[in-house]
Amino acid sequence: MTAALALVAFAVGLSALARFLDGRGWGARTPRAAIALWQCVAGSAVLAIALAGCALVFPSLHISTDVAQLLRACADRLRDNYSSPLGLVQTVAGLAIAITIVASVLLACVRTAVSTALWRRRHSTRLSILSGGSTNSDTAVLPLDSPMVYCIPRGRRRIVITTGALERLTPKQLQAVLAHERGHLRQRHHLVLAWSVSLCRAFPWSATLRIAHQQTSRLTEMRADDAAVNAGCDRLDLAAALLNVARGPRAVDGSMSGRGRGEPLLGAAFTATADRIRRLLQPAEHDTRLRRVLVTACAVALLLTPAVAVALPALVAVSSAGPGE
Amino acid sequence: MPRFGDLEAAIMDEVWAAGEPVKVRDVLESLAPQRTLAYTTVQTVMDVLVRKSWLVRTKVGRANTYLPTGTRADYVGGLLSEALAHADDRTGALMNLVERLDRVEVDDLSRQIAAARRRAARQ
């Protein structure tokens, strides 16, 4: 019981950490490590609750290298639980929690993967007809005054740009923007975002998971910005390009789309664009290695904590039992 | 050998350019300079486009004529509206370059970029 409570307290602590870091613009200096940290925060929170469920079912377990003895200990423990009403409730609740969590995550992942794939396929088909003809480039051009640039990780022509954007960008700015999108595609950000949004869909009430997803989304944009700079684009060119695309008339109104889905899943008002532009105006950070190592170490520690917390009582019991037992 | 999808795009280009109902023969003749195609190929693809609701088919006399169900601008607008909506949802289905900024932010950032350029020019 205490292990379960400790794990729940840990999950609450993670929630507080998420809220603390949210809105502070944290992670901009080490976006890659920061993405890892946010994913570990999300994963650790889910893991903690699932293991809390397991801890209710098997409150204390002696780890043994003898599998038969381990199974007998499990069976003994279960029988003890069933022999008392409180134990029975605890066991059922624990199993329900653990199974529900695992099933929710799996189901959400499958649904996200399927719906995303279907949407992309439909969008790609219409895109290829509307952008006309066959070219060897990875970019499709659409005739529209409103400047827009986006990428879809599917098919041959995966970067979409409107004529309105082409008109507003100098050649260098255009190169920077394309390098940004190619950075997204090469680094496969869509995978971590799909995982992240699946967790949000599995547990829509969780602020921790929602914050982790928003932060991941914001940081992947910074990673793509860095990829463009590393590919040789000037920071100021990219900053000016982002501003030119962002300032153009939004002739295509989101409300026209007839989505019929009600409110957007995670809120549309999260403007990270200004932060990104300001970040590009500052000179590049050199030697962030120490910072990166620290952040990564924290990420790993957070992820391992729930598992260690569960295993610790058992390990303590084994070591106190001594050898030859 | 052009891909199927490329042919759909080429045919829609011709239909939109025509501005009036077209027959399969008209499209075949328009495409003839760039591509050698069989009549049946063009007809098949145009029927596919009808099924996908890009074209609508009516019979005039003995021949079938085809009209687009919307202008290219309508379709482009619809496509990008949908893209924007999905980008707002942040599902990762696509990744939008930027979100819109309001007037105040735009002016402020313009000034900052100009200042940064001046600093860089001095160095």
Boltz contact constraints between the chains, C-beta under 6 A:
constraints:
  - contact:
      token1: [A, 116]
      token2: [B, 93]
      max_distance: 6.0
  - contact:
      token1: [A, 119]
      token2: [B, 93]
      max_distance: 6.0
  - contact:
      token1: [A, 120]
      token2: [B, 93]
      max_distance: 6.0
  - contact:
      token1: [A, 126]
      token2: [B, 79]
      max_distance: 6.0
  - contact:
      token1: [A, 128]
      token2: [B, 5]
      max_distance: 6.0
  - contact:
      token1: [A, 128]
      token2: [B, 9]
      max_distance: 6.0
  - contact:
      token1: [A, 129]
      token2: [B, 8]
      max_distance: 6.0
  - contact:
      token1: [A, 129]
      token2: [B, 9]
      max_distance: 6.0
  - contact:
      token1: [A, 129]
      token2: [B, 12]
      max_distance: 6.0
  - contact:
      token1: [A, 130]
      token2: [B, 75]
      max_distance: 6.0
  - contact:
      token1: [A, 130]
      token2: [B, 76]
      max_distance: 6.0
  - contact:
      token1: [A, 132]
      token2: [B, 9]
      max_distance: 6.0
  - contact:
      token1: [A, 132]
      token2: [B, 13]
      max_distance: 6.0
  - contact:
      token1: [A, 133]
      token2: [B, 9]
      max_distance: 6.0
  - contact:
      token1: [A, 134]
      token2: [B, 6]
      max_distance: 6.0
  - contact:
      token1: [A, 142]
      token2: [B, 76]
      max_distance: 6.0
  - contact:
      token1: [A, 144]
      token2: [B, 76]
      max_distance: 6.0
  - contact:
      token1: [A, 148]
      token2: [B, 80]
      max_distance: 6.0
  - contact:
      token1: [A, 149]
      token2: [B, 97]
      max_distance: 6.0
  - contact:
      token1: [A, 150]
      token2: [B, 83]
      max_distance: 6.0
  - contact:
      token1: [A, 150]
      token2: [B, 94]
      max_distance: 6.0
  - contact:
      token1: [A, 150]
      token2: [B, 96]
      max_distance: 6.0
  - contact:
      token1: [A, 151]
      token2: [B, 95]
      max_distance: 6.0
  - contact:
      token1: [A, 152]
      token2: [B, 94]
      max_distance: 6.0
  - contact:
      token1: [A, 184]
      token2: [B, 95]
      max_distance: 6.0
  - contact:
      token1: [A, 190]
      token2: [B, 92]
      max_distance: 6.0
  - contact:
      token1: [A, 193]
      token2: [B, 92]
      max_distance: 6.0
  - contact:
      token1: [A, 194]
      token2: [B, 92]
      max_distance: 6.0
  - contact:
      token1: [A, 197]
      token2: [B, 91]
      max_distance: 6.0
  - contact:
      token1: [A, 217]
      token2: [B, 90]
      max_distance: 6.0
  - contact:
      token1: [A, 236]
      token2: [B, 116]
      max_distance: 6.0
  - contact:
      token1: [A, 236]
      token2: [B, 117]
      max_distance: 6.0
  - contact:
      token1: [A, 239]
      token2: [B, 113]
      max_distance: 6.0
  - contact:
      token1: [A, 240]
      token2: [B, 113]
      max_distance: 6.0
  - contact:
      token1: [A, 242]
      token2: [B, 98]
      max_distance: 6.0
  - contact:
      token1: [A, 243]
      token2: [B, 109]
      max_distance: 6.0
  - contact:
      token1: [A, 245]
      token2: [B, 97]
      max_distance: 6.0
  - contact:
      token1: [A, 245]
      token2: [B, 98]
      max_distance: 6.0
  - contact:
      token1: [A, 246]
      token2: [B, 98]
      max_distance: 6.0
  - contact:
      token1: [A, 246]
      token2: [B, 101]
      max_distance: 6.0
  - contact:
      token1: [A, 247]
      token2: [B, 106]
      max_distance: 6.0
  - contact:
      token1: [A, 250]
      token2: [B, 100]
      max_distance: 6.0
  - contact:
      token1: [A, 252]
      token2: [B, 77]
      max_distance: 6.0
  - contact:
      token1: [A, 252]
      token2: [B, 80]
      max_distance: 6.0
  - contact:
      token1: [A, 252]
      token2: [B, 81]
      max_distance: 6.0
  - contact:
      token1: [A, 254]
      token2: [B, 84]
      max_distance: 6.0
  - contact:
      token1: [A, 254]
      token2: [B, 85]
      max_distance: 6.0
  - contact:
      token1: [A, 256]
      token2: [B, 81]
      max_distance: 6.0
  - contact:
      token1: [A, 257]
      token2: [B, 81]
      max_distance: 6.0
  - contact:
      token1: [A, 257]
      token2: [B, 82]
      max_distance: 6.0
  - contact:
      token1: [A, 257]
      token2: [B, 85]
      max_distance: 6.0
  - contact:
      token1: [A, 259]
      token2: [B, 85]
      max_distance: 6.0
  - contact:
      token1: [A, 264]
      token2: [B, 88]
      max_distance: 6.0
  - contact:
      token1: [A, 264]
      token2: [B, 89]
      max_distance: 6.0
  - contact:
      token1: [A, 265]
      token2: [B, 89]
      max_distance: 6.0
  - contact:
      token1: [A, 266]
      token2: [B, 90]
      max_distance: 6.0
  - contact:
      token1: [A, 268]
      token2: [B, 88]
      max_distance: 6.0
  - contact:
      token1: [A, 271]
      token2: [B, 99]
      max_distance: 6.0
  - contact:
      token1: [A, 273]
      token2: [B, 98]
      max_distance: 6.0
  - contact:
      token1: [A, 273]
      token2: [B, 99]
      max_distance: 6.0
  - contact:
      token1: [A, 273]
      token2: [B, 101]
      max_distance: 6.0
  - contact:
      token1: [A, 274]
      token2: [B, 105]
      max_distance: 6.0
  - contact:
      token1: [A, 277]
      token2: [B, 109]
      max_distance: 6.0
  - contact:
      token1: [A, 281]
      token2: [B, 112]
      max_distance: 6.0
  - contact:
      token1: [A, 281]
      token2: [B, 116]
      max_distance: 6.0
